Amino acid sequence: MATLTIRLPDAQRDRLAAMAARQGISLNKLMQELSVRALAEHDTEMRFRIRAARGDLRKGLKLLDKLDSS
């Protein structure tokens, strides 16, 4: 496991610590959970972009038109 040091304004760090406390977890655990969410969001976007690049625009628009008409 790696250690990562980040610099944050004191107010931001205090808000994150308060958020962690409200959830009953450590600040470290909160940062782990937030990073997992960020990576999952990034991976989802990348999969979408890859699929969109391989897709056929006309077929996609035709499918959307078909959905609109039902």
MDTraj code that builds the backbone (N, CA, C; nanometers):
import mdtraj as md
import numpy as np

residues = "MET ALA THR LEU THR ILE ARG LEU PRO ASP ALA GLN ARG ASP ARG LEU ALA ALA MET ALA ALA ARG GLN GLY ILE SER LEU ASN LYS LEU MET GLN GLU LEU SER VAL ARG ALA LEU ALA GLU HIS ASP THR GLU MET ARG PHE ARG ILE ARG ALA ALA ARG GLY ASP LEU ARG LYS GLY LEU LYS LEU LEU ASP LYS LEU ASP SER SER".split()
xyz = np.array([
    [0.0848, -0.1169, 0.0000],
    [0.0000, 0.0000, 0.0000],
    [0.0896, 0.1235, 0.0000],
    [0.0493, 0.2234, -0.0750],
    [0.1272, 0.3464, -0.0879],
    [0.0718, 0.4551, 0.0036],
    [0.1561, 0.5507, 0.0324],
    [0.1158, 0.6693, 0.1081],
    [0.1152, 0.7871, 0.0128],
    [0.0100, 0.8670, 0.0197],
    [-0.0051, 0.9829, -0.0664],
    [-0.0238, 1.1052, 0.0220],
    [0.0561, 1.2058, 0.0001],
    [0.0428, 1.3306, 0.0750],
    [-0.0178, 1.4342, -0.0181],
    [-0.1258, 1.4977, 0.0280],
    [-0.1876, 1.6038, -0.0512],
    [-0.1961, 1.7297, 0.0340],
    [-0.1934, 1.8423, -0.0324],
    [-0.2070, 1.9704, 0.0371],
    [-0.3456, 2.0263, 0.0093],
    [-0.4150, 2.0593, 0.1170],
    [-0.5489, 2.1158, 0.1077],
    [-0.5562, 2.2390, 0.1959],
    [-0.6406, 2.3327, 0.1597],
    [-0.6648, 2.4435, 0.2517],
    [-0.7210, 2.3882, 0.3836],
    [-0.6879, 2.4518, 0.4942],
    [-0.7320, 2.4042, 0.6255],
    [-0.8833, 2.3872, 0.6314],
    [-0.9568, 2.4828, 0.5760],
    [-1.1030, 2.4759, 0.5816],
    [-1.1554, 2.3529, 0.5083],
    [-1.0945, 2.3211, 0.3964],
    [-1.1381, 2.2041, 0.3200],
    [-1.1068, 2.0762, 0.3973],
    [-0.9893, 2.0698, 0.4548],
    [-0.9519, 1.9536, 0.5359],
    [-1.0471, 1.9382, 0.6538],
    [-1.0836, 2.0478, 0.7171],
    [-1.1743, 2.0426, 0.8311],
    [-1.3124, 1.9920, 0.7890],
    [-1.3590, 2.0361, 0.6746],
    [-1.4890, 1.9893, 0.6249],
    [-1.4859, 1.8403, 0.5929],
    [-1.3771, 1.7940, 0.5329],
    [-1.3639, 1.6507, 0.5034],
    [-1.3573, 1.5693, 0.6323],
    [-1.2851, 1.6197, 0.7314],
    [-1.2763, 1.5504, 0.8596],
    [-1.4138, 1.5430, 0.9262],
    [-1.4908, 1.6517, 0.9169],
    [-1.6252, 1.6520, 0.9735],
    [-1.7150, 1.5527, 0.8997],
    [-1.7017, 1.5459, 0.7691],
    [-1.7790, 1.4509, 0.6894],
    [-1.7468, 1.3079, 0.7324],
    [-1.6178, 1.2799, 0.7481],
    [-1.5751, 1.1467, 0.7914],
    [-1.6316, 1.1152, 0.9301],
    [-1.6250, 1.2111, 1.0194],
    [-1.6750, 1.1904, 1.1553],
    [-1.8251, 1.1603, 1.1544],
    [-1.9006, 1.2326, 1.0720],
    [-2.0446, 1.2081, 1.0627],
    [-2.0741, 1.0669, 1.0119],
    [-1.9851, 1.0149, 0.9290],
    [-2.0032, 0.8799, 0.8752],
    [-1.9429, 0.7737, 0.9660],
    [-1.8741, 0.8185, 1.0707],
    [-1.8137, 0.7246, 1.1650],
    [-1.6918, 0.6531, 1.1099],
    [-1.6205, 0.7200, 1.0193],
    [-1.5002, 0.6606, 0.9602],
    [-1.3847, 0.7591, 0.9723],
    [-1.2657, 0.7091, 0.9490],
    [-1.1477, 0.7961, 0.9544],
    [-1.1403, 0.8807, 0.8284],
    [-1.0643, 0.9879, 0.8371],
    [-1.0411, 1.0725, 0.7198],
    [-0.9724, 0.9915, 0.6101],
    [-0.8817, 0.9039, 0.6484],
    [-0.8138, 0.8187, 0.5514],
    [-0.9145, 0.7309, 0.4776],
    [-1.0059, 0.6681, 0.5520],
    [-1.1067, 0.5819, 0.4903],
    [-1.1977, 0.6635, 0.3977],
    [-1.2353, 0.7830, 0.4391],
    [-1.3175, 0.8690, 0.3541],
    [-1.2460, 0.8979, 0.2227],
    [-1.1189, 0.9307, 0.2285],
    [-1.0440, 0.9610, 0.1067],
    [-1.0338, 0.8376, 0.0172],
    [-1.0191, 0.7196, 0.0771],
    [-1.0185, 0.5966, -0.0022],
    [-1.1519, 0.5793, -0.0743],
    [-1.2628, 0.5991, -0.0020],
    [-1.3950, 0.5830, -0.0618],
    [-1.4190, 0.6859, -0.1722],
    [-1.3787, 0.8099, -0.1500],
    [-1.3962, 0.9131, -0.2526],
    [-1.3126, 0.8824, -0.3766],
    [-1.1925, 0.8296, -0.3564],
    [-1.1088, 0.7973, -0.4725],
    [-1.1666, 0.6799, -0.5506],
    [-1.2271, 0.5830, -0.4815],
    [-1.2915, 0.4706, -0.5502],
    [-1.4072, 0.5222, -0.6350],
    [-1.4864, 0.6133, -0.5802],
    [-1.5979, 0.6711, -0.6566],
    [-1.5468, 0.7463, -0.7799],
    [-1.4419, 0.8252, -0.7612],
    [-1.3875, 0.9027, -0.8730],
    [-1.3354, 0.8107, -0.9823],
    [-1.2655, 0.7042, -0.9431],
    [-1.2131, 0.6103, -1.0427],
    [-1.3255, 0.5356, -1.1137],
    [-1.4299, 0.4970, -1.0410],
    [-1.5431, 0.4278, -1.1036],
    [-1.6119, 0.5200, -1.2040],
    [-1.6285, 0.6466, -1.1674],
    [-1.6893, 0.7431, -1.2596],
    [-1.6032, 0.7603, -1.3845],
    [-1.4733, 0.7703, -1.3646],
    [-1.3813, 0.7846, -1.4779],
    [-1.3870, 0.6620, -1.5686],
    [-1.3840, 0.5424, -1.5085],
    [-1.3884, 0.4197, -1.5881],
    [-1.5181, 0.4096, -1.6672],
    [-1.6297, 0.4481, -1.6057],
    [-1.7586, 0.4446, -1.6745],
    [-1.7580, 0.5388, -1.7938],
    [-1.7061, 0.6592, -1.7728],
    [-1.6999, 0.7552, -1.8831],
    [-1.6113, 0.7042, -1.9957],
    [-1.4969, 0.6459, -1.9608],
    [-1.4062, 0.5955, -2.0640],
    [-1.4700, 0.4819, -2.1434],
    [-1.5406, 0.3891, -2.0745],
    [-1.6091, 0.2805, -2.1460],
    [-1.7142, 0.3378, -2.2406],
    [-1.7883, 0.4385, -2.1935],
    [-1.8893, 0.5019, -2.2778],
    [-1.8248, 0.5649, -2.4008],
    [-1.7148, 0.6377, -2.3808],
    [-1.6480, 0.7049, -2.4931],
    [-1.5946, 0.6042, -2.5953],
    [-1.5403, 0.4937, -2.5466],
    [-1.4885, 0.3900, -2.6370],
    [-1.6029, 0.3302, -2.7184],
    [-1.7129, 0.2991, -2.6503],
    [-1.8284, 0.2442, -2.7218],
    [-1.8863, 0.3452, -2.8202],
    [-1.8936, 0.4709, -2.7785],
    [-1.9482, 0.5743, -2.8665],
    [-1.8615, 0.5902, -2.9906],
    [-1.7304, 0.5801, -2.9738],
    [-1.6398, 0.5955, -3.0884],
    [-1.6560, 0.4807, -3.1879],
    [-1.6938, 0.3630, -3.1380],
    [-1.7116, 0.2478, -3.2264],
    [-1.8514, 0.2414, -3.2860],
    [-1.9422, 0.3184, -3.2296],
    [-2.0818, 0.3102, -3.2710],
    [-2.1097, 0.3800, -3.4026],
    [-2.2290, 0.3565, -3.4502],
    [-2.2768, 0.4170, -3.5743],
    [-2.3774, 0.5249, -3.5375],
    [-2.3461, 0.6500, -3.5662],
    [-2.4308, 0.7627, -3.5290],
    [-2.5717, 0.7482, -3.5853],
    [-2.5814, 0.7118, -3.7110],
    [-2.7143, 0.6997, -3.7731],
    [-2.7984, 0.5920, -3.7056],
    [-2.7358, 0.4783, -3.6751],
    [-2.8093, 0.3716, -3.6071],
    [-2.8549, 0.4181, -3.4689],
    [-2.7689, 0.4903, -3.4007],
    [-2.8033, 0.5400, -3.2674],
    [-2.9188, 0.6375, -3.2710],
    [-2.9145, 0.7306, -3.3657],
    [-3.0235, 0.8278, -3.3781],
    [-3.1535, 0.7601, -3.4189],
    [-3.1438, 0.6609, -3.5056],
    [-3.2622, 0.5857, -3.5475],
    [-3.3237, 0.5125, -3.4280],
    [-3.2394, 0.4569, -3.3446],
    [-3.2879, 0.3870, -3.2251],
    [-3.3556, 0.4853, -3.1290],
    [-3.2972, 0.6024, -3.1131],
    [-3.3582, 0.7025, -3.0263],
    [-3.4939, 0.7482, -3.0814],
    [-3.5028, 0.7659, -3.2127],
    [-3.6303, 0.8008, -3.2755],
    [-3.7350, 0.6930, -3.2509],
    [-3.6903, 0.5685, -3.2587],
    [-3.7813, 0.4568, -3.2354],
    [-3.8318, 0.4577, -3.0900],
    [-3.7436, 0.4894, -2.9976],
    [-3.7834, 0.4968, -2.8575],
    [-3.8813, 0.6121, -2.8344],
    [-3.8557, 0.7251, -2.9009],
    [-3.9442, 0.8402, -2.8865],
    [-4.0851, 0.8116, -2.9370],
    [-4.0951, 0.7308, -3.0419],
    [-4.2264, 0.7044, -3.1030],
    [-4.3062, 0.6000, -3.0261],
    [-4.2435, 0.5288, -2.9332],
    [-4.3206, 0.4261, -2.8603],
    [-4.3850, 0.4786, -2.7348],
])
top = md.Topology()
chain = top.add_chain()
for i, resn in enumerate(residues, 1):
    res = top.add_residue(resn, chain, resSeq=i)
    for name in ("N", "CA", "C"):
        top.add_atom(name, md.element.get_by_symbol(name[0]), res)
traj = md.Trajectory(xyz[None], top)
